[in-house]
Amino acid sequence: MEFEAFSRLFPDVASTPEQLAFWTSIGEGTLDRERWAELYEQGLALFVAHHAMVSKPGQVSSRKVDGVAVTYDTTSSALEGGGHWNLTVYGQRYLSLARLVGAGGFQR
């Protein structure tokens, strides 16, 4: 995926072309194109977005500005057994798709 297209799809993911290439390379070596079939590009994009987000230091769960505080519930949408995929919404979406494409038998 081209950097500009990735940035349009995931505007909140601060990434560089080099980071995108790095995580795309890992994703291409990890995701089975045949297994993912028509969902391969979407799965790869979510894989890359998740890892680009996780590579940033820390996840913010609360913020206070001018005496107003907001706290985000970061556990209510967590997927059981999701591990690090639960750290970003992109990871959760990736894991949900991965579980779908991994369900059932598969023959080559």
Biotite code that builds the C-alpha atoms (Angstrom):
import biotite.structure as struc

atoms = struc.array([
    struc.Atom([0.000, 0.000, 0.000], chain_id="A", res_id=1, res_name="MET", atom_name="CA", element="C"),
    struc.Atom([1.278, 3.438, -0.883], chain_id="A", res_id=2, res_name="GLU", atom_name="CA", element="C"),
    struc.Atom([2.028, 5.815, 1.976], chain_id="A", res_id=3, res_name="PHE", atom_name="CA", element="C"),
    struc.Atom([-0.498, 8.429, 0.809], chain_id="A", res_id=4, res_name="GLU", atom_name="CA", element="C"),
    struc.Atom([-3.312, 5.872, 0.575], chain_id="A", res_id=5, res_name="ALA", atom_name="CA", element="C"),
    struc.Atom([-2.419, 4.485, 4.002], chain_id="A", res_id=6, res_name="PHE", atom_name="CA", element="C"),
    struc.Atom([-2.424, 7.991, 5.493], chain_id="A", res_id=7, res_name="SER", atom_name="CA", element="C"),
    struc.Atom([-5.887, 8.656, 4.045], chain_id="A", res_id=8, res_name="ARG", atom_name="CA", element="C"),
    struc.Atom([-7.277, 5.406, 5.447], chain_id="A", res_id=9, res_name="LEU", atom_name="CA", element="C"),
    struc.Atom([-5.643, 5.815, 8.856], chain_id="A", res_id=10, res_name="PHE", atom_name="CA", element="C"),
    struc.Atom([-5.165, 9.564, 9.440], chain_id="A", res_id=11, res_name="PRO", atom_name="CA", element="C"),
    struc.Atom([-4.637, 9.101, 13.183], chain_id="A", res_id=12, res_name="ASP", atom_name="CA", element="C"),
    struc.Atom([-1.673, 6.769, 12.643], chain_id="A", res_id=13, res_name="VAL", atom_name="CA", element="C"),
    struc.Atom([1.473, 8.877, 12.668], chain_id="A", res_id=14, res_name="ALA", atom_name="CA", element="C"),
    struc.Atom([3.854, 6.912, 10.518], chain_id="A", res_id=15, res_name="SER", atom_name="CA", element="C"),
    struc.Atom([6.643, 7.404, 8.030], chain_id="A", res_id=16, res_name="THR", atom_name="CA", element="C"),
    struc.Atom([7.080, 5.728, 4.641], chain_id="A", res_id=17, res_name="PRO", atom_name="CA", element="C"),
    struc.Atom([9.938, 3.719, 6.173], chain_id="A", res_id=18, res_name="GLU", atom_name="CA", element="C"),
    struc.Atom([7.768, 2.457, 9.050], chain_id="A", res_id=19, res_name="GLN", atom_name="CA", element="C"),
    struc.Atom([5.018, 1.569, 6.601], chain_id="A", res_id=20, res_name="LEU", atom_name="CA", element="C"),
    struc.Atom([7.464, -0.386, 4.448], chain_id="A", res_id=21, res_name="ALA", atom_name="CA", element="C"),
    struc.Atom([8.907, -2.134, 7.513], chain_id="A", res_id=22, res_name="PHE", atom_name="CA", element="C"),
    struc.Atom([5.562, -3.316, 8.914], chain_id="A", res_id=23, res_name="TRP", atom_name="CA", element="C"),
    struc.Atom([4.190, -4.106, 5.448], chain_id="A", res_id=24, res_name="THR", atom_name="CA", element="C"),
    struc.Atom([7.164, -6.394, 4.835], chain_id="A", res_id=25, res_name="SER", atom_name="CA", element="C"),
    struc.Atom([6.548, -8.204, 8.107], chain_id="A", res_id=26, res_name="ILE", atom_name="CA", element="C"),
    struc.Atom([2.819, -8.463, 7.401], chain_id="A", res_id=27, res_name="GLY", atom_name="CA", element="C"),
    struc.Atom([3.408, -9.854, 3.916], chain_id="A", res_id=28, res_name="GLU", atom_name="CA", element="C"),
    struc.Atom([5.640, -12.513, 5.428], chain_id="A", res_id=29, res_name="GLY", atom_name="CA", element="C"),
    struc.Atom([3.119, -13.323, 8.151], chain_id="A", res_id=30, res_name="THR", atom_name="CA", element="C"),
    struc.Atom([-0.331, -13.256, 6.545], chain_id="A", res_id=31, res_name="LEU", atom_name="CA", element="C"),
    struc.Atom([-1.166, -16.169, 4.271], chain_id="A", res_id=32, res_name="ASP", atom_name="CA", element="C"),
    struc.Atom([-2.530, -14.550, 1.103], chain_id="A", res_id=33, res_name="ARG", atom_name="CA", element="C"),
    struc.Atom([-4.396, -17.709, 0.120], chain_id="A", res_id=34, res_name="GLU", atom_name="CA", element="C"),
    struc.Atom([-6.036, -18.045, 3.539], chain_id="A", res_id=35, res_name="ARG", atom_name="CA", element="C"),
    struc.Atom([-7.026, -14.371, 3.693], chain_id="A", res_id=36, res_name="TRP", atom_name="CA", element="C"),
    struc.Atom([-8.244, -14.414, 0.055], chain_id="A", res_id=37, res_name="ALA", atom_name="CA", element="C"),
    struc.Atom([-10.233, -11.261, -0.782], chain_id="A", res_id=38, res_name="GLU", atom_name="CA", element="C"),
    struc.Atom([-9.641, -9.874, 2.735], chain_id="A", res_id=39, res_name="LEU", atom_name="CA", element="C"),
    struc.Atom([-5.836, -9.941, 2.396], chain_id="A", res_id=40, res_name="TYR", atom_name="CA", element="C"),
    struc.Atom([-5.355, -6.214, 1.660], chain_id="A", res_id=41, res_name="GLU", atom_name="CA", element="C"),
    struc.Atom([-7.680, -5.197, 4.495], chain_id="A", res_id=42, res_name="GLN", atom_name="CA", element="C"),
    struc.Atom([-5.977, -7.551, 6.936], chain_id="A", res_id=43, res_name="GLY", atom_name="CA", element="C"),
    struc.Atom([-2.551, -6.325, 5.912], chain_id="A", res_id=44, res_name="LEU", atom_name="CA", element="C"),
    struc.Atom([-3.590, -2.671, 6.281], chain_id="A", res_id=45, res_name="ALA", atom_name="CA", element="C"),
    struc.Atom([-4.990, -3.302, 9.789], chain_id="A", res_id=46, res_name="LEU", atom_name="CA", element="C"),
    struc.Atom([-1.855, -5.288, 10.725], chain_id="A", res_id=47, res_name="PHE", atom_name="CA", element="C"),
    struc.Atom([0.349, -2.371, 9.641], chain_id="A", res_id=48, res_name="VAL", atom_name="CA", element="C"),
    struc.Atom([-1.842, 0.290, 11.299], chain_id="A", res_id=49, res_name="ALA", atom_name="CA", element="C"),
    struc.Atom([-1.846, -1.636, 14.585], chain_id="A", res_id=50, res_name="HIS", atom_name="CA", element="C"),
    struc.Atom([1.913, -2.069, 14.667], chain_id="A", res_id=51, res_name="HIS", atom_name="CA", element="C"),
    struc.Atom([2.542, 1.546, 13.640], chain_id="A", res_id=52, res_name="ALA", atom_name="CA", element="C"),
    struc.Atom([0.315, 2.684, 16.535], chain_id="A", res_id=53, res_name="MET", atom_name="CA", element="C"),
    struc.Atom([1.860, 0.313, 19.073], chain_id="A", res_id=54, res_name="VAL", atom_name="CA", element="C"),
    struc.Atom([5.368, 1.446, 18.133], chain_id="A", res_id=55, res_name="SER", atom_name="CA", element="C"),
    struc.Atom([4.498, 4.903, 19.508], chain_id="A", res_id=56, res_name="LYS", atom_name="CA", element="C"),
    struc.Atom([5.295, 5.324, 23.236], chain_id="A", res_id=57, res_name="PRO", atom_name="CA", element="C"),
    struc.Atom([2.343, 4.639, 25.542], chain_id="A", res_id=58, res_name="GLY", atom_name="CA", element="C"),
    struc.Atom([-1.390, 4.597, 25.069], chain_id="A", res_id=59, res_name="GLN", atom_name="CA", element="C"),
    struc.Atom([-3.345, 7.502, 26.550], chain_id="A", res_id=60, res_name="VAL", atom_name="CA", element="C"),
    struc.Atom([-6.383, 6.478, 28.593], chain_id="A", res_id=61, res_name="SER", atom_name="CA", element="C"),
    struc.Atom([-7.108, 9.856, 30.202], chain_id="A", res_id=62, res_name="SER", atom_name="CA", element="C"),
    struc.Atom([-6.504, 13.525, 29.554], chain_id="A", res_id=63, res_name="ARG", atom_name="CA", element="C"),
    struc.Atom([-7.005, 16.725, 31.530], chain_id="A", res_id=64, res_name="LYS", atom_name="CA", element="C"),
    struc.Atom([-7.184, 20.167, 29.923], chain_id="A", res_id=65, res_name="VAL", atom_name="CA", element="C"),
    struc.Atom([-8.204, 23.388, 31.678], chain_id="A", res_id=66, res_name="ASP", atom_name="CA", element="C"),
    struc.Atom([-9.743, 21.557, 34.623], chain_id="A", res_id=67, res_name="GLY", atom_name="CA", element="C"),
    struc.Atom([-11.797, 19.185, 32.454], chain_id="A", res_id=68, res_name="VAL", atom_name="CA", element="C"),
    struc.Atom([-10.827, 15.528, 32.652], chain_id="A", res_id=69, res_name="ALA", atom_name="CA", element="C"),
    struc.Atom([-11.799, 12.712, 30.304], chain_id="A", res_id=70, res_name="VAL", atom_name="CA", element="C"),
    struc.Atom([-11.038, 9.052, 30.931], chain_id="A", res_id=71, res_name="THR", atom_name="CA", element="C"),
    struc.Atom([-11.446, 6.404, 28.250], chain_id="A", res_id=72, res_name="TYR", atom_name="CA", element="C"),
    struc.Atom([-12.461, 2.844, 29.088], chain_id="A", res_id=73, res_name="ASP", atom_name="CA", element="C"),
    struc.Atom([-9.778, 0.869, 27.302], chain_id="A", res_id=74, res_name="THR", atom_name="CA", element="C"),
    struc.Atom([-10.972, -2.558, 28.458], chain_id="A", res_id=75, res_name="THR", atom_name="CA", element="C"),
    struc.Atom([-14.688, -2.692, 27.611], chain_id="A", res_id=76, res_name="SER", atom_name="CA", element="C"),
    struc.Atom([-14.047, -3.506, 23.954], chain_id="A", res_id=77, res_name="SER", atom_name="CA", element="C"),
    struc.Atom([-11.123, -5.859, 24.564], chain_id="A", res_id=78, res_name="ALA", atom_name="CA", element="C"),
    struc.Atom([-11.293, -9.199, 22.765], chain_id="A", res_id=79, res_name="LEU", atom_name="CA", element="C"),
    struc.Atom([-10.804, -12.238, 24.964], chain_id="A", res_id=80, res_name="GLU", atom_name="CA", element="C"),
    struc.Atom([-7.363, -13.705, 24.459], chain_id="A", res_id=81, res_name="GLY", atom_name="CA", element="C"),
    struc.Atom([-6.443, -10.747, 22.247], chain_id="A", res_id=82, res_name="GLY", atom_name="CA", element="C"),
    struc.Atom([-3.174, -9.890, 23.970], chain_id="A", res_id=83, res_name="GLY", atom_name="CA", element="C"),
    struc.Atom([-1.366, -6.975, 22.323], chain_id="A", res_id=84, res_name="HIS", atom_name="CA", element="C"),
    struc.Atom([-4.011, -6.784, 19.578], chain_id="A", res_id=85, res_name="TRP", atom_name="CA", element="C"),
    struc.Atom([-6.277, -5.162, 22.179], chain_id="A", res_id=86, res_name="ASN", atom_name="CA", element="C"),
    struc.Atom([-3.938, -2.172, 22.455], chain_id="A", res_id=87, res_name="LEU", atom_name="CA", element="C"),
    struc.Atom([-5.432, -0.506, 19.352], chain_id="A", res_id=88, res_name="THR", atom_name="CA", element="C"),
    struc.Atom([-8.785, -0.533, 17.614], chain_id="A", res_id=89, res_name="VAL", atom_name="CA", element="C"),
    struc.Atom([-6.912, -1.583, 14.463], chain_id="A", res_id=90, res_name="TYR", atom_name="CA", element="C"),
    struc.Atom([-5.485, -4.585, 16.281], chain_id="A", res_id=91, res_name="GLY", atom_name="CA", element="C"),
    struc.Atom([-8.952, -5.555, 17.490], chain_id="A", res_id=92, res_name="GLN", atom_name="CA", element="C"),
    struc.Atom([-10.337, -5.294, 13.969], chain_id="A", res_id=93, res_name="ARG", atom_name="CA", element="C"),
    struc.Atom([-7.400, -7.277, 12.607], chain_id="A", res_id=94, res_name="TYR", atom_name="CA", element="C"),
    struc.Atom([-7.874, -10.013, 15.204], chain_id="A", res_id=95, res_name="LEU", atom_name="CA", element="C"),
    struc.Atom([-11.598, -10.228, 14.489], chain_id="A", res_id=96, res_name="SER", atom_name="CA", element="C"),
    struc.Atom([-10.864, -10.719, 10.776], chain_id="A", res_id=97, res_name="LEU", atom_name="CA", element="C"),
    struc.Atom([-8.022, -13.149, 11.513], chain_id="A", res_id=98, res_name="ALA", atom_name="CA", element="C"),
    struc.Atom([-10.369, -15.274, 13.595], chain_id="A", res_id=99, res_name="ARG", atom_name="CA", element="C"),
    struc.Atom([-12.891, -15.299, 10.749], chain_id="A", res_id=100, res_name="LEU", atom_name="CA", element="C"),
    struc.Atom([-10.436, -16.260, 8.040], chain_id="A", res_id=101, res_name="VAL", atom_name="CA", element="C"),
    struc.Atom([-8.835, -18.826, 10.338], chain_id="A", res_id=102, res_name="GLY", atom_name="CA", element="C"),
    struc.Atom([-12.117, -20.548, 11.172], chain_id="A", res_id=103, res_name="ALA", atom_name="CA", element="C"),
    struc.Atom([-12.963, -23.850, 9.549], chain_id="A", res_id=104, res_name="GLY", atom_name="CA", element="C"),
    struc.Atom([-10.993, -26.181, 7.351], chain_id="A", res_id=105, res_name="GLY", atom_name="CA", element="C"),
    struc.Atom([-8.582, -25.060, 4.694], chain_id="A", res_id=106, res_name="PHE", atom_name="CA", element="C"),
    struc.Atom([-7.205, -27.063, 1.798], chain_id="A", res_id=107, res_name="GLN", atom_name="CA", element="C"),
    struc.Atom([-4.481, -26.120, -0.642], chain_id="A", res_id=108, res_name="ARG", atom_name="CA", element="C"),
])
